[in-house]
């Protein structure tokens, strides 16, 4: 296998970079001067470049300027620069002129299309460089540990906004209809954190956050959707400054809303880019879930300014810690912003999704070797974000919040502007706490899977043991050091279960649960069987989640889940009902022929909350209860086929009533599930006419829920002809694959257009789109599904696709037992 790491004989220290985008022509040109330190002489200098034509190429060192011969290594995404006589130790300046074309897959330097209120369109030139796509915009040393400072200038058409990582220093007309915009030099950055944006955008007035100006950059006419983001950003930045005990890095924060964006958001220092729906929001019409999502993503990216930007992982195998830590910190910041949202209870859904993937034989360690760019892209999944965050939280719970924070502060201050490995954090935590953090964490980080924690009680003596929890039931011998946190009738107790043997705990009261606050990343057997009223909301949700996991593993009967869920029908918490509805949805997914029976069973469970909550929120009702109402109404109408709910939803749809946002979202889902061609056309019209991203997405994804073949055919035609943005199309296909009436048709269209879709859609989205194969449980489809996936590998998501395939088999096994 070729070595994808660059040589270390030449190291960058500073870039002077000028970019000249041609928005109409779809091309760009640029010039870069890279100030380097030559560690030892060599015959050539190797750096990264993809799809760029390099013109003038020179190097200036102690001997004066010399021309560079340029040789492309396309397979390894590199160019080799060879000066006559080779390089000499010391400092040098490499100067390159280059040209390129905008990427059409939302990576590197690309164009986003802005649709104006009158239906006309304009282009925005923007960037997305993580993980290894800065090399598509300019020749560079595109590896995270090759940090350098950047002085960037953009040549932009007059009247267009231009922004980058640094604050704007000057803007001067060039006399040809363009301006040169010069930006302040950055702190040392990895290339993946560089960003620049040019387009017909508007900026809010800056909000001062302890000396750091914060703005939202947005499409014209959407300034009224920025206040929530500015409020959350101001709160989170102040909270992070205090928690990290370090001022905001970079000098300014611009939050940029883009119509087309392959990821959710990107933490570029000083120029954080977002998918529009995750930044711009109307608090009056958004559901609480939508507001929480905006707050979480925004806080996640801001957390990266310290943990990721200021201090950066050395190589991509360490990206999990960047993302896991930012996910953990987003929760803490949002908890501080809105304690009433109970975000750690809500995190149970994310934890559940990670446990689900981690229960497969095809799971992976949180950290694994990264060799190629495709390997790096494959790191961005549930195991990196959600499992990683859950493990970090488990560590914080074990060490104590204050001791954990002190260790993180020590780590950041010791490595300011530098690069680190995971063990640098573990060592800093060991220094401040005296605990064996590295040995504790290594088992969780370098071993895939998680334990089933088994507890047996004899009087007041609790004996704890473990084995791996896997859906296939195989014990592969893996064991972990588990920080155990049990709850009793008199409080909570902690213990450390070693990999070998058992541990005994003398309880100070009656055992309630083996996983207090659901803070441990493990399953419990038995799940708590006490009065649910003695458990916290997170613990109650975990009981249901663990019970359902045992069903999927074949360790207990599906009817046992219904019996357990029946104990919780009067539960008022959203997280509990999310766990119930997840299981009901899976049953409906894998057994479409049993829909009437599963609808009756769902209806039995939903009768009580449906009666209790009704359609109208109370005056003093909290946001989680409003969310719960929306969830129950949607489930009653789509899973239980509740006739009165369907009729009322249709009435509200026709009248277009200004309902509570959670109710409005449920109405759209229920109408779609039972809708005809007229309703489909109206839903499509509302999608196209939506005046905010949340309303647009609600109606767009509802289109995948209509039952008719004609409707799904029209939807797929929209996808194939470019009527749906490429950022959304993969996830729309994924959702359509889950529909019990037409999953076979959708699969046929997907496979028949595979070549077009995989060359047009963002590369990071293909494996996520294929999550829909989990629904293809019809035995007649199975051979074709497996043969197709064998013949069409997805390099950027090979592990993820393997997990989808195995999870499909789990669903097939479940279907046989229903």
Steps between C-alpha positions, in 0.01 A plus 500: 500500500645842408596742776245781496693711750709784366876506562609712796811647339316824416253657744266793432506798735288761320280533190428819304196390301293692245190342344317640196165323446307538172146434617345510155767299323524231767876531533753662729863600498739570781850568617667365810831577664589235756771591749665173593774365720721251321605253769753328277579522132318282249460471126135601507221645710175302524165658584134436427299611198191354329344622176712814482716621213821652633662768286786713629695313766810638672695463821709770663756407762849610602622446144229721346196416284485178297240344275320187618411208277151374587410130481149379585432180696127474434442172685646635823360854463844660498736707296879485517694824458858451386748790505824473309761396752245393760407677823729627774443507875359828627206716403348538155194637322309286248289704256232336287234628262211263437154464346209267563129441457239508773423156636144379439482266802501761779866454587817702459419836337144470367193697397179511701183614325296774663134519393360851533144591593419573133618155390831616353824341614844624598821317582703496818861383495578319823720230648488171685846361566464238774649249481734517201352745251698821548725347233211540253510879548871580523829306512587446864643270764157353570559307821374609842837510677652729234358817653585847372368854513293630208475848348212474255365741241201453271436673168122530488247674276402843626202492732544139612583407856837332548601336827776272624656382825644837596332837541485722192791745493434682173293498182632676191356520146720361223334696219358197320179456697670308779637583843796354683396417856787444742456313827689494826763232547377194688644309790673173396237284329473162336401536135164329553394798714564764231187652346387772262157601373399745224141573407192723511459454873410730787647533849332586827639771720768345719419395855787568739589198713765621743692667218432240229262620223246236396294525181262282303557503123178413321319503165323829422169553675562249778636729768185441708609137544834580667412613853485152653844404367653824625350445845625141522843593365545780754401270786713207386812707432485654847437159656788338310739783588429441867509119477822482296650801681631627162371796297321441169769413243523688173375850568156478334223249431294502182220244476422439133169349379532325163224359276716200401725326749599133516551489875293651780758767577876556498713659772731711281665747735323836479286391202274218616281369218157340544226332309234770505247296699752464784557873549201704384178438689176671598444415869130570459442231237773246579446198720705473815687211340597729212614771740700248701665377182607852400630571851686168513669531160594862564645418843681198354681714243585768755641237736741405221658847505696378802488122462591449135604842369727636774623150587471253213542126464826388344343265247151393389487192723457752783205683342264299722618688807448838332145407404412300810622774729313769305184288517544462875566874541203600286279317747653679797469842336138446394419362845634829640301702246167323552492270805131436437581318177656209697748437221678214676172311513462578130851369439357157573376476141848570362654257749247238393591542133870457580435192716298354214787525250747388766298181555600372156788269420598760237541781752840662526718645774443869561858553384647298217789547255439762231714467189310645204271802458211253469592358841485849648159566347371174646572622855201735501229272639298416810790321663723806474241752616244330721692203641804722540297763686337235720841360595635849575195564719553170678858607571383837635249326726775273632758776561256766616400807298743744660801269484420416139476870407830575672668225302365630169618852584846364577503312168397801290743741663786254461438463126383846384523535119641150476403146407434210733419133527220356713742387767605861558152566641502180705841593642380850593198351677724253684725784615210699643295212646748224584266248336617239243317669213707361214456135600130560564436670166715284274258209523207719400684678220695222331243220532170490318179407675373550854412286801182352635523573872343217698400545861378254761391596851524288813364700789699824491782354295510583128725287280592656167630314195522575130509355153483662155155597380450404136191439294651174372556378857869425445735542795827599334682522832516879518476652847521860618589698810152632580431799723174376653249745643202329667199661661343375821205612706745709706698664219774389264817296536806455278729209430765408245445163335832365366525308173566172682264353758214650697464775756279512806329815626341532844179689429373768734141445391280313256648478149307709247721500189845391389542818292427813701392788275575272203852643505679171429554377146374149556186289507359372829359158581262500654363842410351662808178330608408734785219754502576735208419793726821433694716552190608816320367566151833400343500176701143419399584550133807278542283219644292500182804533276682212670189282484462565128869426442452162669210438260718580198767265633244221530555484876137578579166482323358804314189475716720569802569845363129575475452377856782726620372797300154452650650589841586844360179606323436778750859626484518875430854510361588546135809276516299205625255529214777546247636162612155341465432654159845395370413139575150527355643658185748216460224241531299683235811524282597133503152344487288694250274197452413520871419870489143457623614297800786736581266798458264351758787440743627854448152636552470320834817669626414843360142524625590639842743776393276591207206552733712684754670740259236567235568753224527827692793603724430639844589859578789411731612186321874443463673437171566130555131436557422682176754280323343193658158600368640525149670161531188327632272653235741408223538143628125460547435613144783317325566186707162438665279626213281676755196611296404804713860624494520459123170684450601788727840528332337521158262769624784708641701449180217619277435801724878565526451584868776683688557213743767460764816412299520145636135439410552656157790263434287202605218613271734500200628150581154350554352656187791372294465146636140485379512756220386492139627681189327824597664501842836413342479795264404732784787370712739560213365853457551573869855367474578727207332805657636458854646820644736330745722195484319308775162523325666412170662186643183387674309498174788367290552190711126449537494441123681171565217389728218489242377145433426511126738374231413802288606736776829323571569494128453876481726548801776286352472693174561820696812342648634370168441824308663726757178636646629418848825647633780246500548551876145369559454241225689211666301529820172524310585176319592341833164596646310377195674162531341464843144525368319169528303550177773583250846415635551250216425764237733751664778240513447426131528869410802549726693209352397590146639851540796415722765641271330836462418533869843405629677746271259785574426471871749592775738210553450504878125443455500178295553262792241692701250465217555125506377482858165448329599143408426405861134508396542254212399195703292324235678164446438531125703822491787376713721328239479799268578745779809310610622447144461868416685617809777247435544643152476868591733579790498843665863579592409801716263293710595135474460436874170685513359300208609176665308608810188576296519155343535323833222710653275391212561139603412588861172644372433189293554282807262721698236474227513121521428514875202737485 
